[in-house]
Each structure stands twice: as C-alpha cells, then as structure tokens.
Amino acid sequence: MKLEKHVTITTVSSREFNQNTSRAKKAARKGPVFITDRGQPAHVLLTIEDYRKLTGEHMSLRQALEHSEGDFAFEPEKLKGPLSRPVDLS
C-alpha cells in the first residue's frame, strides 16, 4: 500500500506570483498552486514530479537524480517474463 503525501492547494494572484515567484515554487512542493487573473483561476503551478504523475510519464533514474532536491519517488517498471534464458552453446 502506498501512502500519498498531504496535499495543500494554494491560490495566488498573478501580481503576487510575479512579486514572489520563489514563494509560489515553495508552495508547489506541497501541492498545486492556482494563479488567478482578475479573481479567476488562469494557471496551475506544479512540481515536475506531480506533473509526471498526472500525465503518467515515467522518469528514468538519471532524470530523477537530475531533478531531485532530496528524496524522490522512483518506481521502476516491473520486469516481464523470465529473468534468465538458456544459452545455446552449439
């Protein structure tokens, strides 16, 4: 069983986002950040990990290490078929 992290949804105006992008990026680590224009949701800021989960895109170990800021979720695909096969020495 896989436990999901607690998700926090943050909403900021476009003006707040422009004035403090680093705060929005930090908030995105805890969940999506909705960016509004004139009070209406216009954009969503996600971490690359959350985006990949949403789209079902798998990440290689190299990519995970390049984008890592500490711990990261790496779930390799399960192997299919036998792990070994007979060798033909004829």
N, C-alpha and C positions, 0 to 999 in steps of 0.2 A: 504494500500500500504506500502510495506517495503522498506526502503531506504538502499542501500548497502553502506558500508564504502568505502572510496577511497583506491584502491589497488595500492601498489608500488611494482614493481618487481626489485629485487636486484640480481646482479651476482657477485660472488667472486670466486677466485681460491681456490683450495684445500689448498694451502700454506697459503693464507690469512685466510681461515676458521680455520685452525689449530692454527694460531698465535693469532686470536681474535674471539674465539667462542662466547663470550658474545655480541659482535657487531652484529654477524650474527643472534643470537637469538632475539636481539632487533629489527633488521630489519624485521624478520619474523612476528612480530606483525603488520606490515603494509602491508605485502603481502609475496608471496613466495620468497625464496632465492635460486637461482640456483648456485650450486657449480660445478665448472669446473675442469676437468683433461686435461691438455695439450690443453687448449682452447675450449674443447668440454663439453657441459653440461653432468654431470655424476650423480648428485643427486639433490634433491629438499628438502629444509627445510621448514616445515610448522608448525604453531601452532597446538595444538591438536584440537582446535575449528575448524580451517579451514580444517583439515584432516577429522573430523567427518562430516562437511558439504559436503565435496567432496564424502565421502563414503555413506552418508545418514544414518550414525549411530546416533541414538538418545542417549542423555545423561540424566541420572537421575538428580534430583535436588542435591542429595548428591555428585555425580560426578562433577557437575558444581561448587559446592561450594569448593570442594577439589582442583580443578584446577584453580580456579579463582584468578586473580591478581587485582581484582577491579570489574568493570562492566562485565557482561557476558550475552550472549543471551540464554534465556531459553524459549523454546516453547513446552509446554506440548501437548500431543496428545489430540484432541478433543474427548469429551465424545460421545459415541454412544448409541442410544436407550433412553428409558425414564430414568429420574433421580430418580424416585421412583416407587415402585410397591405395589399393595395391599397386606396387611398382612392377612394370614389365621388364624383366632382365634378359629377355630372349634376344 
